[in-house]
């Protein structure tokens, strides 16, 4: 059996880190090497994530200094950064400063989603924490990039991944006018582990509401990545919603067809785009969140009436939208098959 490569995780106690740990526990070629947490150093991983007790009984959270030492000594083949945006860039800059090893980094925060740090400043209202590294990270949905032009990768995020799975092939097909009106619903885990008024169970249970309509930062992120991948400008108008469930995303993309295209042509374009992609399935009827919960799979379909069309996408926000998509990048950066450690089925009935 080939020796499993050790992987580090920074920002260790959040939901995304918990999913990274779950995926690493059964990965055939990767294993947990070190997980750092500013708030829980020395604490057993299984105490914070009881669901992992049987597979990571002996693992403890380390300090960032401990992880840094292991990284510089060549004890880690790769790093996932799962800290909040704004915190990730300076941490990654510190880990890469003077680093001469071969380890690769996958950032799951928003800090390296824009190649232009000026756009980051405009969207996030703050200075970038490591502008000198912006050119060393490549951000895209793995299914849309035949190769990685940089040493490190950045994941687009959960809502953005769902939107890009529809927007990028639509732009490439030339069947639409490039204007996308998108409504999406996400589970409460998308807001992170720290309780907020909007994620508090009594507020969210049996409830549904929009937030930051037409002003959410994921719209310019999707536009930037879509332009990078297709060379086309997309006009994205996005209204996100908070759903009364823990995990999963459902996105509906609407717009106008051009050139006499119809629903059959649109569905055919999606099937061609994802015909050899293991984790994206194009289906003939509207997909459901429970089709994909707990897995790294996404499902997508399209329909049209006259010149109007609708494309629907579902995925698990914590797996395909975060930890699983990031694992796809890490697999590729380390020369592994993209599907390794990611073929576990979802539970469906949650």
N, C-alpha and C positions, 0 to 999 in steps of 0.2 A: 504494500500500500504506500502511495506517495505521501510524504510527510505534509501535514496540513500547515499552511502558512499562518503566522500569528498576525492578528489585526488589532489595532487600537481604536478606541472610541472616546471622543471628547464630548462632554455634556451628557453624563451617563445616566441621569435618573428620569429623563422624560419618556413620553410614550414612544417616540421614534427610536430612542436607544433601546427600550425594551423589545421592540420589534427586531432591531439589529441583532440583539443578543439571541432572540429566538431563532433567527435565521442562521446565525453562526453556530448555534448548538448542534445543528444537523448538517451543516455544510460539509461536503466531502473533501474539499481542498483548503478551506479556511477555518481558523479557530480563533477564539478570543485570546489575545495576548495581554491586553491591559485595557481597563476602562477607568477613566478619570472623572471625578466629580468634585466640584468645589464645595458642595454642601454636605457630602456623605463620605469623605475619605475614611477608610477602615471599616465601613459598614459592609456586611455581607450582601452580595447582589440578590440572593434569594429573599432577603428581608424586605427589600424594596420591590422586587418582582417575584412574589410567591409562586407564580405560574411556572417559573424556571427552576424551582427548587430541586427537581430530580436530575437536571442536566448541568447545573452550574453551582452545585452545593459548596464547592471550595473557593469560588471566586469572590473577591472583595473589591470594593471601589478603591482606587488609588488617587493620589494627588496629581495635579498636572505636572509638577516637577518630576515625580516618579515616571510618568508616561514620557516626558521629554527625555529623560536619561535613557530609557529603554529604546526610544526612537533613534537617538543619536548613536547608540551602541549597536545599531543594526538588528535590534530584537523585534522590530515590527516591520512587516512588509507593506502595510498600508494603514491609513487612518481615515476614519469617518469623523466628521465634525458635525455634531447635532446640537450645537448651542443656538440661542436666539440670534436673529440678525443684529448686526452691530457689534456683537461680542465675538463672532467667529473670526472675522478678518484679522484682528490683532493677535488672537491666539495662534492662528495658522501662520502668520508672519513670524511670530516668535519661534515656532517649531521649524520653520524653513530657513530662518536666518543662519547662514554659515553651514547649512546642512549639505553634506556631500554624498549622502546615501542614495539608494535606488527606490526608496519607499514612495508610494503614491498616496494622494489625498483626494477624498471625495467630500465636498462640502454640501450639507443638506440645508444650510441656512440660506438666506437671500443675498448674502454678501458678494457672491461672484456670479450672479445671474446676468449682470450687465457688463459687457466688454468695455463700455464707456462709463467711467466713474462719475462723469458729469451728469449722466442720466440717473445714476444711482442717487446722487445728491438731490436732484430735483424730485424724484419719486419718494424717497425716504426722508427727506428733510434733514439730512445729516451728512457730515463728511465721511468718506470711505476710510475704513480702518487700515487698509493696506493697498493703496492705489498702485504701487509698484508691482503687485502680483496679479492685477486684473488680466493681463495677457497670458498668464500661465494656467488659467482655468477655462474649460470649454463647457458651456451650458446648453443642453438640448435633451429631448426625450431620446433614450437610447435607440429606439426603433427608427428614428429619422436620420441617424448619422452612420454612414458606412465606416467611418474611421474617426479617431480622436486626434486632433491636431496638436494637443498640448499634453504635458505630463500629468496634469491633474484635471478633475472634472467637477462640475457643479450640477446639482439636481434642480430642475425647474420648480419643484414643489407640487403639492397635491392638486389644487384647483387648476394650476397652470398646465400640469400634465394632462388632465382630462380635456381641457380646452385645446391644447396643442395636438392631441391625438385626432381631433376633428379638423382644426384649422389648417394645419400643415398640408395634409393630402388634398384638402379643398383648394388651397392656393396653387398647389402643384398641378392639379387637374385642369385649371383654367375654365372650370364649369360655373364658377360663381363670380360675383362682382367685387369680391374682396371686402365686403362690409358684413360684419358678423355681430348679431344681437344674441347675447348669451345669458341664460339664467342657469344658476347652479345651486344645488342644495348639498350641504356638507354635514357630517356628524360632529358631535361635540368634541371628539378627540382631536379634531383639527385645530382647536384653540389651545392645545397644550395641557399640561398636567396641573398648572397652577390655577386654582378656582377664580373665576371672574363672574360678574353679575350676569353676563350673557350665557355662561356655560353652567351656572348653578342649576341643579336638577329640577327644582320646582318651577323655575322660569322656562326651562327648555322642554320639559315633559309635555306631551300633547300640544305642542306649540309650533309655529312656523312663522318666521319673520325675515325680512331682508335687512341687510346692513351695508353701509357705504355704497348705496346704489350709484352706479356710473362713475364712482370715484375711487374704486378699490385699486390698490397698487398692482394686482395681478394682471390687469389689462395692459399696462405698458410693458410688463415683463413678457407677456405672450406676444405682443407686437414685436418686441426686440428679438426674441428667439425665432419667431416665424420669419422675420426679415433675414436673419442670419442663415436660416435653413433653406429658404426658397428664393431670396432676392426680391421678393414681392412685399409691398406694403399692405398690411392688414389694418382695417379700422375696427377695433374691438370695443363694443359697448357691453359692459358686464355688470350684472346684478346678482351678487351672492346672497344666499339664504342660509339661515341656521335651521337644521332639521332636528326632529325629536328622537334621534337615534345616536348611538355612540360612534359608529364608524361607517364609512362609505361616502361616495360622492355620486350624484347624478347631475349631468350637465346636458342642457338642450341648447343647440346652436341653430339659429335661424337666419335666413337671408334670401337673396334672390339669385336664381339661375340665369345664365346668359347663353346666347348662341343656340337656343332651342333645346337645351339639355333637359332631361327629365329625371325622375327618381331612379329609373333603372340604370342610367348612365352614372349617376352619382354613387349608387351602391356598387356598381362595377369598379369605379375608380377607387373606392375604399378597399374593396377586396383585392385589387391589384396592389395597392399600397402596402397591405399587411399580409399578403399571401404566404410569405416565408417567415413571418414573425411569430414566435412561439407564444407570446403573452397577449397578443391583441387578436380578438376573434370578431369578425364581421358577421352579424346575424341578420335574419330577415324580419324579425319582429322586435318591438321595443325591449331593450334589456332591463333587468332588475338588479338592484343593489345586492340582493342575497345571492345572485348568480356568482358573485366575485368576492364576497367578504372573506377576509382571512387569507386570500391568495394574491399572487402577483399578476393576476390576469385582468384585462380590461375587455369590455364588450362594447360594440359600437354598431349602430345601424343608421339608415337614412330613409327618408320618404319625401315626396314632393307632390304639390298640387298646383298646376299651372306653373307660374314662374317662382313660386315660393317653395322653399325646402326646409326640412328640419333634420338635424343630425343629433342623435342621442348617444351619450357615452356614460358608462358606469365603471367605477374602479374602487378599490379599497384605499382610502386616503393615507393610511399608515403603512401599507405595503407598496403597491405599485406607485402610489403618490409620494412615497418618502423612502422608507428603509429598503423596500424591494427594488425600486428604481435605482437607488444608490448602489445596491449590491450588484445590479447589472453592470453599472459603470466600473465598480471595483473588479469584478470578474474580468472585464475586458482590459482594464489597465494592467492587470497581472497576467495576462495571456491565457486566461481560462475560458472555457465555454460560457457564453453569456447566461445560459440557463442554470448553471450549477447552483445547487442549494435553493432553488426558487420554484421547484415544480410541485411543492406540496399543495394538495387541494384545500379549498376553503370548507368551513363547516356547514355553510348554507343556512341552517336553521338556528339563527341567533336571536 
